[in-house]
Amino acid sequence: MRIVMAGSSGYLGSALRRALEGSDIVRLVRRTPGDGDEIQWDPYRGPLDTAILDGVDAVVNLCGASIGGRRWNTAYKRRLRASRVIPTKVLSEAVARAGVPLLINASAVGWYGDRADVPVDERTPAAADFLGKTALAWETATDPAREAGARVVKLRTGHVLGPGSELLGRLVPTYKWFLGGRFGNGRQFVPWISLRDWVRAVEFLMDGEVDGPVNLVGPTPVRNREFTRAIAAVLHRPAPWIIPGWAARLVAGEAAVEMLRGADVRPKVLESSGFEYRDRSVLDALQWALDR
């Protein structure tokens, strides 16, 4: 299978590339190419040369600036949106022109916003907040490929739990210093999936016939307080603290929305398609991710 990947050096892209090692993978990179399998591109400077997609079976696009790790000011919010929408539009148009049969494109559970206790699945409309509108624009940018007849899979990914994951990298040190605890009232849902199940799900979708949005989340929903207890159990640390919303916002600004609210996201498409999880509970995922 010949695959063109964008965003292949990120956390998810690196893991997927390792899993697809037997395939013929061409990596689109922004820097000067360093290996024979790399081709330089700049989605902000014009269309992609369709010759790059000759004989390609699938394009995988995982581009996007990190949601967490820094405050969201106006400039960074523009970057968050542009880093998702522009590369997606450029690749989707190239897929359409070259007649590539499959586009696997990143998206996120931010699509759903804060839904309190109402379960949501792939049929639920996008939220009207910043993340919801960003995800809507992100997914809409794949329309040229879909309209040209390509199968387009939109990966609405939750918090990915694995060795070296961004979320655990931020949380685990607080538990080791006995500062762990729930965020706010702890009732908000934390959509999660283990890294190895995320990779297996993408491989499953590449080989299948699913078209459209797919929620890449685990099969057992958890609230923040349960997520907190699971991390504490794996690390053998107490988690007595309550981090109030104002404190989280003081540190992270608007980015604190990641942990202060969420949705009960269900993986309806994955489960109805016959996908089998290795990590069915958040405790299983955390034990594997933290090697306990």
Secondary structure, DSSP 8 states (H G I E B T S, - for coil): -EEEEESTTSHHHHHHHHHTTTSEEEEEESS---STTEEE--TTSS---GGGGTT-SEEEE-----SSSS---HHHHHHHHHHHHHHHHHHHHHHHHHT-SEEEEEEEGGGG---TT-EE-TTS---SSHHHHHHHHHHHTTHHHHHTT-EEEEEEE-EEESTT-HHHHHHHHHHHTT--EEETTS-SB--EEEHHHHHHHHHHHHHS---EEEEE--SS--BHHHHHHHHHHHHT----EEE-HHHHHHHHGGGGHHHH---EE--HHHHHTT---S--SHHHHHHHHTT-
